[in-house]
Amino acid sequence: MSDETLEPPLPPIDARTEAVAERLFGLKFALRKDDPKHIHDEWEHAADWIHDGYLRQAIEVLATADQAQPASADGSDYGERMRVEYRELTARAGRLRDMLQRYADGTLDFEPTCPITLLSRQLDVMDKYAVLLRHRAKIEHVDLEEQDSVTE
């Protein structure tokens, strides 16, 4: 491959871009369920053209994500930020709850490295935080648009 066919040089790469590129690279291993250390080792020893390709993808992904900031990101609508925070919290708590249930049922397809008691405690804290957000939303007259009742 001649130098004339190469894309322009990459701009300076920050840690965020490097992390996204490594994650994009790691997605090809996701179906194989390779551990993160193995993926990181593969990334460290990949050829420069592989790095460049994934770094270019990461730059593109991050540029698109940065342009797609929610309207409330400027601080003008705390109610919308609260709704987004609540939806994200309840979604994450739901996924953790599902994982813990699959662990209890013996159907979880991996062995968590973190103790189950710590994960259960994390879920308890998330549930309490959701209750606090609902209470605050009621006081501040913010409709959280609850679609499910994660906790009560």
C-alpha positions in Angstrom: 0.0 0.0 0.0 1.5 3.3 -1.0 1.4 6.5 1.1 -0.9 8.2 -1.4 -3.7 5.8 -0.6 -3.5 6.4 3.2 -6.1 8.5 4.9 -5.0 11.8 6.6 -3.1 11.4 9.8 -5.0 10.9 13.0 -5.4 13.9 15.3 -4.0 13.6 18.8 -5.9 10.8 20.6 -7.1 11.3 24.1 -7.9 8.6 26.7 -11.7 8.7 25.9 -11.1 8.1 22.2 -8.7 5.3 22.9 -11.2 3.6 25.3 -14.0 3.8 22.8 -11.7 2.4 20.0 -10.7 -0.5 22.3 -14.4 -1.1 23.1 -15.3 -1.1 19.4 -12.4 -3.5 18.8 -13.6 -5.7 21.7 -17.1 -6.0 20.3 -15.9 -8.4 17.7 -15.0 -10.7 20.6 -18.3 -10.2 22.4 -20.0 -13.4 21.0 -17.0 -15.4 22.0 -17.3 -14.0 25.6 -13.5 -13.4 25.8 -12.5 -11.7 29.0 -11.5 -8.0 28.9 -7.9 -8.7 29.6 -7.6 -11.0 26.6 -9.3 -8.3 24.4 -7.0 -5.6 25.8 -3.9 -7.8 25.1 -5.2 -8.4 21.5 -5.7 -4.6 21.2 -2.2 -3.9 22.5 -0.6 -6.2 19.9 -2.8 -5.3 16.9 -1.2 -3.8 13.8 -1.1 0.0 13.4 -3.6 -0.1 10.5 -6.1 -1.9 12.8 -5.6 0.7 15.5 -6.0 3.5 13.0 -9.2 2.0 11.7 -10.8 1.7 15.1 -9.5 5.0 16.3 -11.1 6.7 13.2 -14.4 4.9 14.0 -14.2 6.1 17.6 -13.6 9.7 16.6 -16.6 9.5 14.3 -18.8 7.9 17.0 -17.7 10.4 19.7 -18.3 13.4 17.3 -21.8 12.1 16.6 -22.5 11.5 20.3 -21.2 14.9 21.3 -23.5 16.6 18.7 -26.5 14.7 19.9 -26.6 16.3 23.4 -30.1 16.3 24.8 -31.9 19.7 24.8 -31.7 19.7 28.6 -27.9 19.5 28.7 -27.6 23.3 28.9 -29.3 23.2 32.3 -32.6 24.8 31.1 -34.9 22.0 32.0 -34.1 20.3 35.3 -37.3 18.4 35.1 -36.3 16.6 31.9 -32.9 15.9 33.3 -34.6 14.3 36.3 -36.8 12.2 34.1 -33.8 11.0 32.1 -31.9 10.2 35.3 -34.9 8.3 36.7 -35.4 6.3 33.4 -31.7 5.4 33.3 -31.6 4.5 36.9 -34.7 2.3 36.7 -33.4 0.6 33.5 -30.1 -0.1 35.1 -31.7 -1.4 38.3 -34.0 -3.6 36.2 -31.0 -5.1 34.4 -29.2 -5.7 37.6 -32.3 -7.2 39.2 -32.7 -9.5 36.2 -29.1 -10.6 36.4 -29.4 -11.4 40.1 -32.6 -13.3 39.4 -30.9 -15.4 36.7 -28.0 -16.0 39.1 -30.5 -17.2 41.8 -32.2 -19.4 39.2 -28.8 -20.8 38.0 -29.4 -19.6 34.5 -26.8 -16.8 34.4 -24.3 -17.5 31.6 -21.3 -16.2 33.5 -19.9 -16.1 37.0 -19.8 -12.6 38.4 -16.4 -11.6 39.7 -18.1 -9.3 42.2 -19.7 -10.9 45.3 -23.4 -11.4 44.9 -24.0 -9.7 48.3 -22.3 -6.6 47.0 -24.4 -6.6 43.8 -27.6 -7.1 45.9 -26.6 -4.2 48.1 -26.0 -2.1 45.0 -29.5 -2.9 43.9 -30.9 -1.9 47.3 -29.2 1.5 47.1 -30.4 2.0 43.5 -34.0 1.2 44.6 -33.7 3.6 47.5 -32.4 6.3 45.2 -35.3 5.7 42.8 -37.7 6.2 45.8 -35.9 9.5 46.6 -36.2 10.7 43.1 -39.9 9.9 43.0 -40.4 11.8 46.3 -38.4 14.8 45.0 -40.3 14.8 41.7 -43.6 14.8 43.6 -42.5 17.8 45.6 -41.2 19.7 42.6 -44.2 18.7 40.4 -42.2 16.8 37.9 -44.0 13.9 36.1 -41.5 11.1 35.8 -43.7 9.3 33.4 -43.3 6.1 35.4 -43.7 3.1 33.1 -43.2 0.5 35.7 -42.9 0.4 39.5 -39.3 -0.7 40.2 -39.6 -0.1 43.9 -42.0 1.2 46.4 
